[in-house]
Amino acid sequence: MAGRKLYGSFRDAGFEDVRVQVSVLTDTVGFLLPILTNMATYARACGRLDEQTIAGCLRDVQAGRHFALLPQFLVTGRG
């Protein structure tokens, strides 16, 4: 389930005092490159970006010219 939907799911399930915390992993050394490579597969499949753009982005990440973020959502509530 997408993290952004968890709040509503907790509320729908009857939890009270629902709270959301977001922790963000910032990658400047290429740790997330496998995830980005997988995301590139989806970008190719949807056809919204051309291969040159996708390959260029991945090259830039590998060369250290971009950083990546991976948000993690923690949702809590009282039941």
VOVEX-480030 format. One line per 5 residues: number of its first residue (from 1); for each residue x, y, z of C-alpha. Coordinates in steps of 0.25 Angstrom, whole numbers. Layout:
# VOVEX-480030
NUM) X,Y,Z; ... $
//
This chain:
# VOVEX-480030
1) 0,0,0; 5,14,-3; 9,21,9; 1,33,6; -12,25,7 $
6) -8,19,21; -15,31,28; -28,29,22; -27,14,24; -24,15,39 $
11) -36,25,40; -45,16,32; -41,4,41; -46,12,53; -33,16,59 $
16) -33,29,67; -22,39,69; -16,35,56; -2,42,54; 8,42,42 $
21) 23,43,43; 32,44,31; 46,40,31; 54,43,18; 67,35,14 $
26) 76,45,6; 85,37,-4; 97,45,-9; 106,33,-12; 98,24,-21 $
31) 92,14,-10; 78,16,-16; 83,13,-30; 76,-1,-31; 63,5,-27 $
36) 65,16,-37; 68,6,-48; 56,-2,-45; 48,11,-46; 54,14,-59 $
41) 47,1,-64; 34,7,-60; 37,20,-67; 41,12,-80; 28,4,-79 $
46) 19,16,-78; 25,23,-90; 25,37,-84; 40,39,-84; 50,35,-96 $
51) 61,26,-94; 72,37,-95; 65,44,-83; 64,32,-75; 78,27,-78 $
56) 84,41,-75; 77,42,-62; 83,29,-58; 97,33,-63; 96,46,-55 $
61) 93,38,-42; 104,29,-44; 113,41,-47; 109,48,-34; 102,59,-41 $
66) 88,56,-34; 83,52,-21; 71,43,-18; 61,43,-7; 54,31,-1 $
71) 42,35,8; 38,25,19; 24,27,25; 21,23,40; 6,24,43 $
76) 1,21,57; -12,21,64; -20,16,76; -30,5,74 $
//
